[in-house]
């Protein structure tokens, strides 16, 4: 019985790692998930769901966790499970939903959305969208935002 989902969704992302996915692309995908609803990144799975396995240099959960924490701002703490599926090793990277906006250490901010056909994609996260995100997380006080002064409640 297959453990890995068959297709991607808003909270499930597949990334090929046959020719070693770049650190930059890996971290950008983690940021994208964290800035939306969180989710699981399956490293070693093609977009069509075919399991091809992780690159030999990507099989250390501690090294992957450190890479992600060191290249995100604020640092994202992920949980990584190494799965054996169809004679391949896959890294299941569990990304939490971030209570704050997260960027790569290069300053890239992304979020995840569904396209018209239902497939997910990472898109730029623009400054005019920040207020909506903060409001949905309960971090924005509209009373204080509309005044020049505000006393803590």
C-alpha positions in Angstrom: 0.0 0.0 0.0 1.4 3.4 -1.0 1.9 5.9 1.8 2.8 8.9 -0.5 -0.3 10.7 -2.0 -0.9 10.2 -5.7 -1.2 13.9 -6.6 -0.3 17.4 -5.4 -2.7 19.8 -3.6 -2.5 23.1 -1.8 -0.7 21.3 1.1 1.1 18.6 -0.8 4.1 19.3 -3.1 6.3 16.9 -5.1 9.8 17.8 -6.0 12.1 15.7 -8.2 15.6 15.2 -6.8 17.1 12.8 -9.3 19.7 15.5 -10.4 19.7 17.1 -6.9 17.2 19.9 -6.6 19.0 23.2 -5.9 19.1 24.4 -2.3 17.5 27.6 -3.5 14.5 25.9 -5.1 14.1 23.6 -2.1 14.0 26.5 0.4 11.7 28.6 -1.8 9.2 25.7 -1.8 9.3 25.4 2.0 8.7 29.2 2.3 5.8 28.9 -0.2 4.1 26.2 1.9 4.8 28.0 5.3 3.3 31.2 4.0 0.0 29.5 3.1 -1.3 26.6 5.1 1.8 24.5 5.7 2.0 21.0 4.3 4.3 18.3 3.2 7.0 18.5 0.6 7.8 15.0 -0.8 11.4 15.2 -2.1 12.0 12.5 -4.6 8.6 12.4 -6.2 7.9 13.7 -9.8 5.0 16.1 -10.5 3.0 13.3 -11.9 3.4 11.3 -8.7 6.1 8.9 -9.9 8.5 8.0 -7.1 12.1 8.4 -8.2 13.9 8.9 -4.9 16.1 11.4 -3.3 19.7 12.2 -4.4 22.3 10.5 -2.3 23.4 13.8 -0.8 19.9 14.5 0.5 19.3 11.6 2.7 20.3 13.1 6.0 17.3 14.6 7.9 19.5 16.6 10.2 21.4 18.2 7.2 18.1 19.0 5.4 16.6 20.6 8.6 19.7 22.7 9.2 19.7 23.9 5.5 16.1 25.0 5.7 16.5 26.7 9.1 19.7 28.5 8.0 18.2 29.7 4.7 14.8 31.0 6.0 14.0 34.2 7.8 12.7 33.8 10.4 14.0 30.2 10.6 11.5 27.5 9.9 11.7 24.3 11.9 10.6 21.4 9.8 10.1 17.7 10.7 11.6 15.2 8.2 10.6 11.6 7.8 12.6 9.3 5.5 10.2 7.0 3.7 11.0 3.8 1.7 8.5 3.5 -1.1 8.7 1.4 -4.3 12.4 0.7 -3.5 13.2 4.4 -3.4 14.0 6.7 -0.5 11.8 9.8 -0.2 12.2 12.7 2.2 8.8 13.8 3.6 9.4 17.4 4.8 6.6 18.5 7.1 6.3 22.3 6.9 4.2 24.1 9.6 2.0 27.0 8.8 4.0 30.1 9.9 2.3 32.6 12.2 4.5 35.3 10.5 5.6 36.0 7.0 8.6 34.0 6.1 11.2 34.7 3.4 14.3 32.9 2.1 17.6 34.3 3.2 17.8 35.9 -0.3 14.6 37.8 0.5 12.2 35.8 -1.7 8.6 35.7 -0.4 6.2 33.3 -2.0 2.8 31.8 -1.2 0.8 28.9 -2.7 -2.4 29.0 -4.6 -4.5 26.8 -6.8 -4.7 27.4 -10.5 -8.0 27.3 -12.4 -7.4 23.6 -13.2 -7.0 22.8 -9.5 -3.2 22.3 -9.6 -1.1 24.2 -7.1 1.6 26.6 -7.8 4.0 29.0 -5.9 3.6 32.6 -6.7 5.2 35.8 -5.5 3.8 37.2 -2.2 3.3 40.9 -2.8 3.4 43.6 -0.1 -0.3 44.6 -0.7 -1.2 41.0 0.2 0.5 41.1 3.6 -2.3 42.9 5.5 -4.8 40.2 4.4 -2.4 37.4 5.5 -1.8 39.1 8.9 -5.6 39.6 9.4 -6.3 36.0 8.6 -3.8 35.0 11.3 -5.4 37.3 13.8 -2.2 39.5 14.0 -3.7 42.7 12.7 -5.6 45.1 14.9 -7.8 47.2 12.6 -8.6 49.6 15.5 -4.9 50.6 15.8 -4.2 50.5 12.1 -6.8 53.3 11.5 -5.3 55.8 14.1 -2.1 57.7 14.5 -1.9 56.5 18.1 -3.1 53.4 19.9 -2.9 52.3 23.5 -2.4 48.7 24.3 -5.5 47.0 25.3 
